[in-house]
Amino acid sequence: MKNTYKTAEVARKIGIHPNTVRLYEELELIPKPQRRSNGYRVFTDFHIEQFKLVRIALKVEVLQNGLRKKMIRIIKLSAKGNFQEAIVLTESYLEQIKVEQDNAEEAIRIAEKLLSGMQEEGDELSLTRKETADYLQITIDTLRNWEMNGLLTVKRKQNGYRVYTNNDIRHLKIIRSLRCANYSLAAILRMLNALSCNPNVNIREVIDTPKGDDDIASACDKLLTSLRKAEQNALYMLDHIKAMQEKFNRNSMI
């Protein structure tokens, strides 16, 4: 005989509010439960394991490059009992996280190389904003946004026009590299501020460690840490889905 549970029992067992149980059903993160003649929902062991999967998956903070959407799709595939497809997508999700980790690490290496003066200096530059944007292959709006957010302060000529020098370009290359790897503006600004105080600061540590008095947006901005947690969660998800695949089948799930 199958185990069955009421909404309140599921909530207690999983450690969530009964309204969250109903919300997960509305979002199709769990299978639609059957109902008794009195309208009460009837949940099974499959629902319980699916709830556990959802709780694991929703701990992930990483949102970039469709990772969040892919994770939601994994949950919904499992909810429908399409375990093998969910496993394949989770493995793809895990590989994408590893690519994001590689990009994040490479961006730090590039920043360290630029800061150490290993780049080619060439002739002294004196570029306009448009010329700088073209040189870096970014938009003028992007360049303006970085400046407005305090990532770069550019000197002006007597006529009021901005002029970008070699140091500014090096500075902007660091920002571009980190942004391409999905570091946030807040994290980059934190790193640049630390560098202005101490040129020998550990970039990796500063960019991933908000100060204790940072606001909540900055405090959540730890890309390297978030990616490591996302990888760990993906492995948990993979194991959990495989265990569900072994335990349940389409004829006995719900």
C-alpha positions in Angstrom: 0.0 0.0 0.0 1.3 3.4 -1.0 2.0 6.0 1.7 -0.1 9.1 1.3 0.2 12.5 2.9 -2.0 15.6 3.4 -0.7 19.1 2.6 0.1 19.9 6.2 1.9 16.6 6.6 4.1 17.3 3.5 4.8 20.8 4.8 6.0 19.4 8.2 8.0 16.6 6.6 9.8 18.9 4.1 10.0 21.9 6.5 8.1 24.4 4.4 4.8 26.4 4.7 1.6 24.7 3.4 1.2 27.7 1.0 4.6 26.8 -0.5 3.3 23.2 -1.1 0.5 24.7 -3.1 2.8 27.2 -4.9 5.1 24.4 -6.1 2.0 22.7 -7.5 1.0 25.8 -9.3 4.5 26.2 -10.8 4.4 22.6 -11.9 7.5 21.8 -9.9 5.7 18.7 -8.5 3.2 16.4 -10.1 -0.4 17.5 -9.7 -1.7 15.5 -6.7 -4.9 13.5 -6.8 -7.8 14.8 -4.7 -10.2 13.1 -2.3 -13.9 13.5 -2.6 -13.7 16.3 -0.1 -11.2 18.2 -2.2 -8.2 17.5 -0.1 -4.9 16.9 -1.9 -3.3 13.5 -1.7 0.5 13.3 -1.9 2.7 10.2 -2.2 6.3 9.3 -1.6 7.1 10.4 -5.1 5.9 13.9 -4.2 8.0 13.8 -1.1 11.2 13.0 -3.1 10.3 15.6 -5.7 9.9 18.2 -3.0 13.4 17.3 -1.7 14.8 17.8 -5.3 13.1 21.2 -5.6 14.5 22.3 -2.2 18.0 21.2 -3.3 17.8 22.9 -6.7 16.4 26.2 -5.4 19.4 26.8 -3.2 21.4 27.8 -6.3 22.1 31.5 -6.6 23.7 31.5 -10.0 21.4 33.0 -12.7 23.5 33.8 -15.7 23.5 32.3 -19.2 20.2 30.4 -18.7 21.4 28.2 -15.8 18.4 29.0 -13.7 16.0 28.2 -16.6 17.8 24.9 -17.2 17.5 24.0 -13.5 13.8 24.7 -13.6 13.4 22.5 -16.6 15.3 19.7 -14.8 12.8 19.9 -11.9 9.8 19.8 -14.3 11.2 16.8 -16.2 11.6 14.9 -12.9 8.1 16.0 -11.8 6.7 14.3 -15.0 8.7 11.2 -14.4 11.1 11.8 -17.3 14.1 10.8 -15.2 16.5 9.9 -17.9 16.0 13.2 -19.7 16.3 15.0 -16.4 19.6 13.2 -15.8 21.0 14.1 -19.2 20.0 17.7 -18.7 21.6 17.8 -15.2 24.8 16.5 -16.6 24.7 19.2 -19.3 23.9 21.8 -16.5 26.9 20.5 -14.5 29.2 20.9 -17.6 27.9 24.5 -18.1 28.7 25.3 -14.5 32.3 24.1 -15.0 32.6 26.3 -18.1 31.4 29.3 -16.0 34.0 28.4 -13.4 36.7 28.2 -16.0 35.6 31.6 -17.4 35.6 33.2 -13.9 39.1 31.8 -13.1 40.4 32.9 -16.5 39.1 36.4 -16.0 41.0 36.7 -12.7 44.2 35.5 -14.5 43.8 38.1 -17.2 43.2 40.8 -14.6 46.3 39.7 -12.7 48.4 39.7 -15.9 47.2 43.2 -16.9 47.9 44.6 -13.4 51.3 43.1 -13.3 52.2 45.1 -16.4 52.8 42.0 -18.6 50.6 43.5 -21.4 52.2 45.3 -24.3 52.2 49.0 -23.7 52.7 50.4 -27.2 52.5 54.1 -28.0 50.7 56.3 -25.5 47.0 56.4 -26.3 44.6 59.3 -26.2 41.2 58.1 -27.4 37.7 59.6 -27.4 34.8 57.7 -25.8 33.7 56.4 -29.2 37.2 55.4 -30.1 37.6 53.6 -26.8 34.4 51.7 -27.2 35.3 50.7 -30.7 38.8 49.7 -29.5 37.4 47.5 -26.8 34.5 46.2 -28.9 31.9 47.4 -26.4 29.1 49.8 -26.8 29.2 53.5 -25.7 26.3 52.8 -23.4 28.3 50.0 -21.7 31.3 52.3 -21.3 29.0 55.1 -19.9 27.4 52.6 -17.5 30.7 51.5 -16.1 31.7 55.1 -15.5 28.4 56.0 -13.9 28.8 53.1 -11.5 32.2 54.4 -10.4 34.3 51.7 -12.1 36.4 54.3 -13.9 37.0 58.1 -13.6 38.2 59.6 -16.9 40.1 62.8 -17.2 38.8 65.6 -19.5 40.6 67.9 -21.8 40.1 71.7 -21.5 37.3 71.5 -24.0 35.4 69.1 -21.7 35.9 66.0 -23.8 37.0 62.8 -22.2 40.3 61.3 -23.1 41.2 57.7 -22.5 44.9 56.8 -21.8 46.8 53.5 -21.7 46.1 53.2 -18.0 42.4 53.7 -18.7 42.4 51.1 -21.4 44.1 48.6 -19.2 41.6 49.4 -16.5 38.7 48.9 -18.9 40.2 45.6 -20.2 40.1 44.3 -16.6 36.5 45.4 -16.2 35.5 43.9 -19.6 37.1 40.6 -18.8 35.4 40.3 -15.4 32.1 41.3 -16.8 32.3 38.8 -19.6 32.8 36.2 -16.9 29.6 37.4 -15.2 31.2 39.1 -12.2 28.8 41.9 -11.2 29.5 45.6 -11.2 29.4 45.6 -7.3 32.1 42.9 -7.1 34.3 44.6 -9.7 34.0 47.9 -7.9 34.9 46.2 -4.6 38.0 44.8 -6.2 39.0 48.1 -7.8 38.6 50.0 -4.6 40.7 47.4 -2.7 43.4 47.7 -5.4 43.5 51.5 -5.1 44.3 51.0 -1.4 46.7 48.1 -1.9 48.0 47.2 -5.4 49.2 43.8 -4.1 45.8 42.8 -2.8 44.6 39.2 -3.6 42.1 39.8 -6.4 40.5 36.4 -6.1 39.8 36.9 -2.4 38.5 40.4 -2.6 36.2 39.9 -5.6 34.6 37.0 -3.9 34.4 38.3 -0.3 32.0 41.2 0.4 32.6 43.3 3.5 30.5 42.7 6.5 28.7 46.0 6.2 27.9 45.6 2.5 24.2 45.6 1.6 22.3 42.4 0.7 22.9 42.8 -3.1 26.6 42.9 -2.6 26.6 40.2 0.1 25.0 37.8 -2.4 27.5 38.7 -5.0 30.1 35.9 -4.7 30.5 34.4 -8.1 33.3 31.9 -7.4 31.6 30.7 -4.2 28.2 30.6 -5.9 29.5 28.5 -8.8 31.1 26.1 -6.3 27.8 25.7 -4.5 26.0 25.3 -7.8 28.3 22.5 -8.8 27.8 20.8 -5.4 24.0 21.2 -5.7 24.1 19.8 -9.3 25.9 16.7 -8.0 23.3 16.3 -5.3 20.5 16.8 -7.8 22.0 14.2 -10.1 22.3 11.6 -7.3 18.8 12.4 -6.1 17.2 12.0 -9.6 19.1 8.7 -10.2 17.8 7.4 -6.8 14.2 8.5 -7.8 14.6 6.7 -11.2 15.5 3.5 -9.4 12.7 3.8 -6.8 9.8 5.0 -9.0 8.3 4.1 -12.3 5.4 5.7 -14.3 2.9 3.1 -13.1 3.6 3.7 -9.4 4.8 7.2 -9.0 1.6 9.1 -8.1 
